[in-house]
Amino acid sequence: MIPALDRGATVARIVADHPQCARVFTAHHIDFCCRGNVTVAQAAAEHGLDLAALFAELEGALAARSEGPDVGALSTPALIAHIVDRHHAYLREALPRIAALARQVARVHGARERRLVDLTGTLKALRDALEPHLDEEERELFPLLLDPAADRARVLRLLGNMGAEHLAVGRQLEQIRALTDDFAAPADACTSFRALWDELAHLTDDVLRHVHLENHVLRPRFLGPVHRYMTADHARLEALLTQAVADPARFDHDAFEQFRAGLLRHIGVEEKILLRDARERRGGEPLPIAVRLRRDHGALAALMVPTPDAALVAEVRSILRAHDPLEEEPGGLYELCDLLAGHEAELLAARARGAPDVPLAPHQDGPRVHRRAATALAAMGRA
């Protein structure tokens, strides 16, 4: 029996639960590893895809799935062993072999196909980034993750470094896809040319799956209590926003009001507890990201005043799509708060969980309200 897909789940969550869906997202250029914390609906809208058709493809992938290990159910030692034995071993063998093949094809066809010369440079940069990355994970990060007595602050720092390096690798893979026209070889390409394109397609697919496992299956097991609580609240709010516009013929005002109450409370937690705590632990120095977050908070709060409709939800979503990663991703607000709080991080998370609800005023409309919202959006460069 084909399992039902959660229509409100993020792209990363879908792939974590159903790895066979990765190929569908890859085919549509939907990033499920470094930028996978968006819902399938958001990803479909961003790429101009029909949501029902996309879910049909995903369900087709489930129906045709091949049996393999359920990596999400593996213990942490077994998951790390899988990453090293399956993905690290492949990269250590494939990177030098593909680089050599690329140089060979460039020597023969480079005068006619200038992109082949550029491709060899991009592959060298990818190899220069990945090989030390693999070494650092195997030598430092993975042993720490397996050590119950490891210093938590060091673990979080190394996980943050891992995430930042994954983003850089993702950009290099995008360059490879662009240079190869999405791995579509010219009609008159020789055997070596076609072999290179096939190898690069396989390399890209493997790296995306590899990065996804580390970002969305392994890393979450070691997130701090602030990060776990606040990202779960992001997911709850996104589900409510999705529910509000799920039926194009009927805006769900009850769902939106729950979202509105939750969002304003969430903003209050960040402003009055997390950012304030971080500033105090930094000797009165605010986090560099605080100005940007507060600007976003102001715009979101202003959009909670007018009577909502589908267009307002789309505006809110577009802000959150850029805002939430600043808090969730490596080096973001939540990770920094956990790091700064150290052994008191659980106490900080408890304060966040215990924050009271924010009283809601009735919606207001009119020129003054809309001017205020427009001014807040203009401060973000969105008006």
N, C-alpha and C positions, 0 to 999 in steps of 0.2 A: 504494500500500500504506500502511495506517495505521501510523504509528510506534508502538512499544510505549511505554507510560508507565512510568516508574520508580516502583514502588510505595512505595519508601522516600524519595522526593524530597520536598522542601519545597513548599509551595504556591507560593512565589515562584519556585522553580526550574522548576516545571511551566509557569508563565506565561511565564517568560523563554525557555524552549525552545519553547513552543507558545502564542503570544499569544491564539489563538482560544479557549483554555480560560478566559480571564478572565471571559467572560460567564456561564459556569457558576458560578464562585465568587461572582460578584456577585449572581446570583440567589439564592444561599443565604446571603448576608451574610457570606461568608468573605473577610476582608481579605487580599489578596495583595500589598499594597504596604507599608504601614507595619508590619504585623504578620504578614508572610508567611513568617517563618522558623520555621514549624511544619510537620510532615509533613501530608500529606493525611489520614492516619489520625487524627492528633491533631485536626485541624480537624473531621473528620467526627464524632468523639466529642464534641467541645465543642459542636457544633450539633445533636447528636442525630440524625445522618444515618446511613443504611446505607452502609457503605464501598463495597461492591460496586456498589450503585446509583449512587453518586457517580462512581466510575470509569467506569461505563457511560455516564453523561452526558458526562464528559470525552472519552471515546473517540468518542462521537457528535459532539461539537463538532469533533474532528479529522477525522472522516469528511466533515463538511459544510463544512470550512474553505474560505475564499476565498483566492485567491492574493494575496500582499502582500509587502512587504519583510521579509526576515529581519533584524530590527533587531539581534539579538544578534550577527550576523555582520558588522555594519557597522563600519568603522573609527571611532575616536573622533571625528575631525572630522565624518564623515558622520552619526554618531549624534547629535552635538550639533546639527548642521544639521537633522536630522529632528525633534528635540525642539522647536527654535525655530520651524521652518517649519510643522510640523503642530500642535503642542500650544500653544505660546506664542501663535502667531498666532490660533488659535481662541479662546483665552481673552480676548485683547485685544479681539476683536470681540464675543464672546458675553456677557461679564460685564455691560457697560453695557446691552446690548439686553435681556437677561433681567431685570436689575434694574428697567428701565423697565416691562417687561411685568408684573412682580410688583407694582409700585406701582399700575399701572392696574387690575389684577384686585382688589387690596386696596381700592382706592377704591370699586369697585362692590359687592364682596361681603364686605368686611371686617367690616361690622356683624353679619353672620350667621355668618361663618367667621373667628373671632378668630385662628386660626392663620395666616391670610394676613398679618396685621399682624406677627406674630412672624417669619414667613418673610422679609418684606422686611428686617427687622433682621438676620437671620442671613445673608442674601445680601449685605447691606452689609458685614458683618464679614468674610465670605469674600473679597469684592472688595478690601477694605482690606488684607487679608493677602496676597492673591495678586499684586496688581499690583506692589507694591514688591519682592516675591519674584522675579517675572519680571525686573524691571529689574536687581536685584542679580546674578542669574545671568548675564544677558547682558553686563552691564558689568564684573563682577569675576570670578565663578567660572569661567565658560566660557573666557574668554581665558587664565586661569591654567592650566586643564586642557590647553590647546593649546600651552602654552609649556614646552618641555623643561627650561628653566633656572629654572622657577618655584620659589619657596621651598616646600619640602614641608610644613613646619609650617603655613604659611598656607593651603595647599591643604586640609590635613586639617581645619583650623579652619572654613574656609568650607563644606566638605562636612558637617561636624558641624552647622553652623547650618542648612544646607539640610535635613538630616534632622529636626532639631527643629521647623522650620517645617512640614514635611510632616505631622508628628504633629498639629499644631494644625489644619491644613487637614482632616485626616482626621476630627477630632472635629466640625468644622463640617459636613462632608458627612453624618455620622451624624445630626446635628440636622435637616438637610434631609430625609433619608429618613424620620425619625420624624414630622416635621410634615406630610409629604405621604402618610402611610400607604403608604410604599414606592411612591410615584408612582401610586397607584390613585385616580383622580379620582372624585368622587361621581357617581352615575347621572344627576343632573339638572344637571351642570356645563355651563356655556356653552362656546362654542368657544374663547374666550380663556383660560378656566380650564384646559381640556384642553391647549391649546397650551403654557401655562406648565408644566404637569406633564411634558409630553413634553420640553420644553427642559431642565428640571431633571434628568430621567433621563439625557439625553444628556450634559449637563454633568458629572454625577457619574461616568458611565462614562469620559468622556474624561480627567477629572482622575485617576481611579484608575489608568488606563493610563499616563498621563504620570508620575505619582509612582513607579509601579512601574519604569518605564524608568530614572529617575534613581537610585532606591534600589538596584535589583537588577541593572541592566545597566551603567550608567555608573559609579556610585560604586565598585563592587568593583574596577574597573580601577586605582584609585588608592589602595587600602588599603595600609597598611604591612605589613611582613613578619610582625610579631607577630600582627596581625589575621588575615592570610591563613592562617597556620599554625594558630592556635587555633580559628578558625571551621571550618576543614577537619576538625579533630579533633572538634569538636562534631558535625559531620555523620556522621563515622565512628562515634561512640558511639551516636548516634540510630539508625543503621542496625542496629547490633548489638542494641539494645534492641527494635527492631521485630522482628528475627528471633527473639528469644527468645519472643515471644508470638504469632508469626505463625500457628501452628497451635493453635487453642483446645483441641485434644484432647491436645497434647503440649508441655509447657514445654521449651524448648531450653536446657538447663543449660550446654552448651558455649558458646553464644552469650552467655549471661548472664555466664559467668566471664570471657570476653574483654572484655565491657563493664565488668565490675567492676574488672579489672586496669587497663583504659584510663582509667576514671573516677578511680580513686585516683591514678594517675600524673598525670592532668590537673589534679586538685586540688593535687597536690604542686608541679607547675610554677607554678600561680598563687600558691600560698602562699609557696614558697621562692625563686622566681625573680622573677615579675612584680610582686607586691605589695611584696616587699622592695626590688627595684630602684627602683620608683616612690617609695617612702618615702625612700630614700637620695638620689634626685635632687631631692626636695622638702625637703632639709635636715633629714631626720628626721621630717617631718610625714606621717602616713599619708594615703592617699587617703580622701576622705569616704565613698566607697562600700565601703571595706575591711571595716567592721564587718558590714554586711549580707551581703557575699559570704562572710565567714568563718562567719557563722551558718548560711547555707545549706550551706556545705561540711561543717560539723559534722553537720547533719541527714542529708545524703547519705551521709557516711561511716558514720554509725550504721546506716543502712538496708542497708549492704553486709555487715553481720555476720550477720543471721538467714538461714536457708535461704530462698531466693527463691521467689516464686510470682507469679501474674498480678496479685494485689492489691498486692503490694509494688512491682511494675513500675509499676502505675498511680500509686502514691504518688510514686515517683521521678520519673515523667514530669510530674506536676503541679508538683513543685518546679522541675524544669528548665525548664518552660514559662515561669515567671516569672523564673528565674535567668539563663538564657542571654541574653535581650535586654539585661540589665544589663551584659553584657560585650561584646555584638556591636553594639548600636545606636550611633548617633552620640553621642559623649560618654561611651561606655561604657569599661570597663576596657582593652580592647585598643587602642582609638584613643588613650586617654590614655597608655598605655605607649609606643606608637609616637611620640607627640608629645614626651613627656619624654625619650625616648632620642635623638631627633633622628637625626644621622648614625650613631649607634651602634645603631640599631634592628635592623639585620641581625645584629649580634653578639648582641643580646638574643634574637632569634628563634633563632639557632643554639644558644644555651644551652638554650632551651626544647626544641628538637628533640633535643638530646643528653641530656636528663634520663633517668636510669635507670628501669627498671621498679620497681614497688613490690612487695615480697614479699607474697604472699597467705597469710593464715592460714585454717584450715578454718572453715566456717560454724559458728556457735554459736546455740543456741536456749535457751529457758528464761526465767523471769520477769525475771532481772536484765538480760538482753540486751534484752528487749522494753521494760522500764522505761527503759533508756538511750535507745532509739530514741524512745519516747514523750516523754521529757524534751527531746530535741533538737527534735522536732516542736513541742512546746509553746513552746519559745523562739521559734519562727517564728509562733506564733499559730495552729497547725494542729491541735492536739490536741483 
